[in-house]
Amino acid sequence: MMHTIHLEQALRTNLWDVNDRDGLTLVQSPLLAQYSERLTHAFTTRVGPGTASGPYDFFNLGRNVPDDAVKRTALANRERLCAVLGANHDYLKVPGQVHSGTVVPILEATAKPDMANVDGVSTNLAAVPLLLHFADCVPVIIYEKKKELVSIVHAGWRGTAQAIAANAVKLMIEEWGGDVSQMVAAVGPAIGTCCYPTGEDVVEQLLLTLSLPLDGSLVKAQMAHGLVKRESNQGRRELQGLQETAVLHCDSPQSQPRPDLKAFNAMQLLLAGVAEVDVCSFCTACRPDLFYSHRQSGGKTGRQGAIAMLNSTNGRLNH
């Protein structure tokens, strides 16, 4: 019964707030926005004043490209994002992101740890912004209200198959004594089932991450039915919310599974005991006007970001 309740919660999505902040179009979780005095957070879009052209146009934050001009623009965009949010760019922590399940703690604001093979970061330090980049993969921000902790993770299908969001929860508990019942999480804009046909092997690896009973074949079937779409997806798919200026043809064979990566991450968080999870309804591949999308672009594109920072009002400055 508990698994069914969690499944219903994991599949429930919300249309998040989209606002202009000094020329940047930012998306925010209504759930995390309730704690705005103590937590700064935002999910960026491609809409902004950046000057790079082509697939990296406008507000690209990703620097993992050979083009030096794109790298310089991305750095300037990171600095602008920090300025708009009132964060100190000097303390910005940006993992390398290699589709791992690894989450590391940030224990000193001025330290520059080796994060080349890292896909998640956690901290209890105020005024230390954490930033990750995305172009279809799932961004997750986790906030612990009592101890004042924050984590942010990058969950592609490989990271999701390694339960990286649950790994972040575990780290917050082990490193700082975090209370999972005091945690809330936001699962941000990412590719939806409408645009993510994949293989059966991927689905099997994703299902293995769920805490199912040993005799839970029926439970597993119920989980799979909700978390993996299999019906044909022919024809035009209308856009969600805001400007309906682009339409993407997302055709896939009826037999090809399309896992809901956002729901898988939400499910993992709920099974780990997180009190509440807010899931964004935006599909990045359906909204090329708002987001960069690896699949929609054919593999060459920029990166939006997810950023989170504990505010200095909690007094835990460690600079």
Secondary structure, 3 states (H helix, E strand, C coil): CHHHHHHHHHHCEECCEEEEECCEEEEECHHHHCCCCCEEEEEECCCCCCCCCHHHCCCCCCCCCCCHHHHHHHHHHHHHHHHHHCCCHHHCECCCCCCCCCEEEECCCCCCCCCCCCCEEEECCECCCEEEEECCCEEEEEEECCCCEEEEEEECHHHHHCCHHHHHHHHHHHHHCCCHHHEEEEECCECCHHHCCCCHHHHHHHHCCCCCCCCCHHHHHHHHHHHEECCCCCCEECCCCCCCCCCEECCCCCCCCEECHHHHHHHHHHHCCCCEEEEECCECCCCCCCCCCHHHHCCCCCCEEEEEEECHHHCCCCC
